[in-house]
């Protein structure tokens, strides 16, 4: 049976999971694939710390380049992350004629053109199923299972840290800061959590999904990205009173030849399937013109779920090599020919949840509704919270409004003008409604 050697770059949580899986299930994979996938080495700057797995010390090295150059290795697995060293090593692997598996969403979202182009130029594979959704095979679904569909929309909960925080804020009535501290202590959030809580991790994943579905590189600077840092427990509670649950959502839609990609906290109806996705779990709902709505659910991070997808990609490449072929997992479909373009964030229309801290005096509500009306923002419903609420400030009370569909730029201008009148004591909170 033909042997295919694998070298793993990065011996962190996922790297350890991949190494353990390859060692544990080598015989099973050989039976299923018809090719013997062999772990030939693992490179990391730290090879002394205990990763909780049994591995031959001879397989460990601090020299990533030597591992890439090993003639007995045909597949390199990049699990370092980022766009610095990881990018250099991936390009080095391509130059050495090695195929690559990566879970690095930042690298693909920000440097996809260069990475995919280099793989194609060298005639090698690059697979990236674990870059979005961890253990959820959403990349494979889009490229294979739904290949015969025009994708009209995708809505995804793609960050387990944020979903965990929002779930506990709702269920336990805790503040954002309290839950974030707990998430950091439990290992669900990084000590520096900005990438997650400010929405950038989700945005990288959304850009990858959009590039697969619509065949063009999605510029990160053209995405509307908002995180959950500014949310209060009151927003979570008020949303529930209106029949919604707040989720950090990636929204990807196509309207004719325009694609919009945005990431922001969203009020999801309680009866919607995505509203029931809680804690650290992820889910993506994909709507195709033939398939209708389909839902993909599972753990979005962690050693074993992510390792499962990485190993699946390794298996696919191993079969390709054994068959003397290559099937590029390109994020960019060259058949696009430039017809599909990004829609500007300001032109996007949505329904909105607005929370305003309003001066508690006659005429305040009228001033606000007049300004909103001039910008074409129609109010669907509104409620003023009574004195005694924990977010009431002296001489100001919270007013919560739900709007009909309106343009993003119009809502922004209206809220800016309302703030400048002095009728509110702080910039209003604005959330979209699914």
BELZI-V414288 format. One record per residue. N is the residue number from 1. RES is the residue in one letter. PSI is psi in whole degrees, 0 to 359 (none if undefined). NEAR is the number of other C-alpha atoms within 10 Angstrom. Layout:
n	res	psi	near
N	RES	PSI	NEAR
N	RES	PSI	NEAR
This chain:
n	res	psi	near
1	X	136	8
2	X	138	12
3	X	138	16
4	X	121	22
5	X	144	18
6	X	135	29
7	X	132	25
8	X	126	28
9	X	112	29
10	X	118	23
11	X	42	23
12	X	208	15
13	X	309	17
14	X	319	23
15	X	318	26
16	X	322	24
17	X	320	24
18	X	314	27
19	X	315	23
20	X	319	21
21	X	319	18
22	X	321	21
23	X	317	16
24	X	318	11
25	X	25	11
26	X	313	16
27	X	318	15
28	X	315	12
29	X	320	17
30	X	319	17
31	X	320	10
32	X	324	10
33	X	335	15
34	X	19	16
35	X	143	20
36	X	109	22
37	X	118	25
38	X	127	18
39	X	117	21
40	X	343	20
41	X	158	24
42	X	129	27
43	X	135	24
44	X	153	19
45	X	332	13
46	X	107	13
47	X	11	16
48	X	328	9
49	X	146	7
50	X	122	9
51	X	1	15
52	X	17	10
53	X	154	12
54	X	119	11
55	X	140	15
56	X	121	8
57	X	335	11
58	X	342	9
59	X	348	14
60	X	140	20
61	X	155	17
62	X	0	15
63	X	93	13
64	X	321	18
65	X	322	13
66	X	323	11
67	X	317	24
68	X	322	29
69	X	348	16
70	X	119	15
71	X	345	11
72	X	1	15
73	X	126	20
74	X	340	24
75	X	128	29
76	X	132	26
77	X	115	29
78	X	115	25
79	X	33	23
80	X	316	23
81	X	161	17
82	X	186	14
83	X	13	16
84	X	262	10
85	X	320	10
86	X	315	19
87	X	315	20
88	X	318	10
89	X	324	18
90	X	314	26
91	X	324	17
92	X	320	15
93	X	316	24
94	X	315	24
95	X	331	17
96	X	4	16
97	X	19	18
98	X	140	25
99	X	158	28
100	X	140	26
101	X	133	27
102	X	153	26
103	X	18	25
104	X	90	23
105	X	326	26
106	X	317	20
107	X	314	21
108	X	322	25
109	X	322	24
110	X	335	20
111	X	23	15
112	X	317	21
113	X	312	16
114	X	316	13
115	X	310	20
116	X	324	20
117	X	320	13
118	X	321	17
119	X	317	24
120	X	320	17
121	X	323	11
122	X	352	14
123	X	36	17
124	X	168	27
125	X	149	25
126	X	121	30
127	X	144	26
128	X	35	25
129	X	328	28
130	X	1	29
131	X	340	30
132	X	122	28
133	X	7	31
134	X	253	29
135	X	0	24
136	X	125	25
137	X	48	20
138	X	325	24
139	X	315	22
140	X	323	19
141	X	313	14
142	X	321	19
143	X	336	16
144	X	296	10
145	X	324	12
146	X	23	19
147	X	335	13
148	X	8	13
149	X	144	15
150	X	123	15
151	X	115	22
152	X	330	19
153	X	155	21
154	X	136	24
155	X	123	21
156	X	140	26
157	X	106	28
158	X	8	30
159	X	111	30
160	X	328	26
161	X	311	24
162	X	321	30
163	X	322	24
164	X	314	20
165	X	313	28
166	X	323	27
167	X	314	22
168	X	327	20
169	X	318	23
170	X	311	19
171	X	328	10
172	X	359	10
173	X	27	14
174	X	161	18
175	X	163	18
176	X	314	18
177	X	320	14
178	X	313	12
179	X	323	19
180	X	316	26
181	X	317	16
182	X	319	14
183	X	322	20
184	X	319	15
185	X	326	12
186	X	354	10
187	X	7	11
188	X	339	20
189	X	146	22
190	X	160	16
191	X	328	12
192	X	96	9
193	X	9	15
194	X	319	14
195	X	321	14
196	X	302	21
197	X	341	23
198	X	5	20
199	X	358	26
200	X	324	20
201	X	314	19
202	X	322	30
203	X	320	31
204	X	316	25
205	X	320	23
206	X	320	29
207	X	321	28
208	X	314	25
209	X	317	26
210	X	322	26
211	X	324	20
212	X	315	20
213	X	325	26
214	X	359	25
215	X	35	20
216	X	155	24
217	X	129	22
218	X	112	28
219	X	126	14
220	X	329	16
221	X	357	8
222	X	4	14
223	X	142	21
224	X	117	18
225	X	121	19
226	X	143	20
227	X	199	22
228	X	6	21
229	X	326	16
230	X	357	12
231	X	142	19
232	X	163	16
233	X	332	18
234	X	320	19
235	X	318	21
236	X	317	22
237	X	316	18
238	X	320	17
239	X	317	24
240	X	323	17
241	X	330	10
242	X	358	14
243	X	29	13
244	X	162	21
245	X	136	27
246	X	128	28
247	X	145	26
248	X	113	26
249	X	138	32
250	X	125	28
251	X	120	23
252	X	117	22
253	X	156	22
254	X	130	21
255	X	105	11
256	X	242	10
257	X	12	12
258	X	137	14
259	X	134	19
260	X	136	22
261	X	120	27
262	X	155	22
263	X	126	26
264	X	160	22
265	X	136	26
266	X	139	23
267	X	113	26
268	X	129	23
269	X	139	19
270	X	333	16
271	X	350	11
272	X	146	12
273	X	324	12
274	X	336	22
275	X	338	16
276	X	4	14
277	X	111	18
278	X	174	19
279	X	225	16
280	X	9	21
281	X	153	20
282	X	160	26
283	X	148	26
284	X	127	22
285	X	123	20
286	X	131	23
287	X	118	20
288	X	157	19
289	X	336	13
290	X	321	11
291	X	337	14
292	X	205	12
293	X	132	13
294	X	147	12
295	X	136	15
296	X	124	15
297	X	143	19
298	X	188	17
299	X	130	20
300	X	355	23
301	X	182	26
302	X	159	16
303	X	303	17
304	X	314	20
305	X	315	20
306	X	319	28
307	X	324	26
308	X	315	22
309	X	319	23
310	X	314	29
311	X	325	22
312	X	319	18
313	X	319	22
314	X	316	27
315	X	318	21
316	X	314	16
317	X	321	26
318	X	318	27
319	X	320	19
320	X	314	15
321	X	316	20
322	X	330	18
323	X	7	9
324	X	38	8
325	X	172	14
326	X	137	19
327	X	108	15
328	X	129	16
329	X	66	22
330	X	140	22
331	X	347	29
332	X	121	21
333	X	109	15
334	X	347	10
335	X	353	10
336	X	324	12
337	X	29	9
338	X	5	10
339	X	330	12
340	X	130	16
341	X	164	17
342	X	142	17
343	X	137	18
344	X	139	15
345	X	325	17
346	X	338	13
347	X	355	13
348	X	141	16
349	X	144	16
350	X	167	17
351	X	154	22
352	X	149	25
353	X	127	25
354	X	131	19
355	X	123	22
356	X	135	24
357	X	104	23
358	X	140	26
359	X	129	20
360	X	71	16
361	X	158	11
362	X	139	8
363	X	348	10
364	X	314	14
365	X	322	15
366	X	321	10
367	X	315	13
368	X	313	20
369	X	329	15
370	X	316	14
371	X	314	16
372	X	318	21
373	X	322	12
374	X	334	11
375	X	11	17
376	X	22	16
377	X	108	22
378	X	136	16
379	X	124	17
380	X	321	13
381	X	153	12
382	X	151	14
383	X	139	12
384	X	127	15
385	X	143	14
386	X	160	10
387	X	144	14
388	X	343	9
389	X	150	11
390	X	353	8
391	X	12	15
392	X	128	15
393	X	163	16
394	X	124	9
395	X	6	12
396	X	144	18
397	X	153	23
398	X	134	23
399	X	127	18
400	X	130	21
401	X	147	17
402	X	135	22
403	X	163	20
404	X	178	16
405	X	135	18
406	X	160	18
407	X	141	18
408	X	313	19
409	X	323	14
410	X	318	18
411	X	317	23
412	X	316	15
413	X	319	14
414	X	315	21
415	X	324	21
416	X	317	13
417	X	321	15
418	X	317	23
419	X	320	19
420	X	341	13
421	X	340	11
422	X	3	12
423	X	345	21
424	X	153	21
425	X	357	17
426	X	162	13
427	X	133	14
428	X	151	20
429	X	132	16
430	X	123	19
431	X	148	22
432	X	157	21
433	X	132	21
434	X	none	18
